[in-house]
Amino acid sequence: MKKLLLAALLVFGAVGCTNEDKSRETLQKYGFTDINAGGYSFFECGDDYTYATKFTAKNSQGVYVNGTVCCDVLKGCTIKF
């Protein structure tokens, strides 16, 4: 029973580490369009970030790119490719 509870906490904890709304807002601010954000991006952001949301979007040159938006309440958000 303890193992099941621990596994559930790990799964739900990883889901809670994304922030799609803030990621979309950040990407739009930098000119990205056709944004598909969602899902946790493992090992892309440092320990000092609260959220790590993976995305696919079209940049200002019309090219689709993949990356991660790393966000923290105090630091704001950073886009990583």
N, C-alpha and C positions, 0 to 999 in steps of 0.2 A: 504494500500500500504506500509506503514511504517513497519507493522508487517511482511509482506512478505519479504521485504528487510532485515530486522533483522534476520529472519529465514535463508535466503540464506547466509548471512554473517557467521552465526554460523555453518552451514553445511560445507561451503567451508573453514572456518577457522580450523575446526577439521581435515579436509582432509589434509590441509597444514602442520599439526603438526607431520607428519611422514617423515622419511628419510630412505627409504628401502635400498638404495645403501650403506650408511654409516653403517647401521645395519648389512647388509650382510658382509661387510668388517670387522667389529668388531668381529662378530661371527666366521668368517673363521680364523681370527688371533688367536682365542682361541681354534681352533681345531674342531669346529662344521661343520658338513656336511649336505647334503640334507636339505638345509635351505628354509623354506617357510615364508618369512617376508612380512608383509603388514597389514595395518589397524592401526588406532589410539588406543592406550591402555589407557583407561580412569582411572584416579586416581592411577596409578602405579608409576609415577615419581613425584618428588617434583616440586614446582613452579619455581625453578631455572634452570630447564631443558627446552630446546626449543622443542625437539622432543621426542615422546614416541611411539615406533613402536613395536607391538606385533609380536611374531614369534613362530614357531615350528621348531625344528632342532634335528639332531642326534648328541649326544655327543661322546666323544672319546671312551666310553665303548659300543657304539652301541645302547644306549637307547634314545628314543625320549623324548624330554623335551619341555615344553611351558614356555614362559617368555616374558619379555619386554626389549628392548634396549632403554635406556634413554641417549640422547645426548644433548650437548650444545657446542656452538662454542668455548668457552674459556676453558671448563672443559673436553672436550672429551666425551667418551661414557662409560656407565656402564651397565652391564648385570644384570637383576633382575629376579629371579625365583619365 
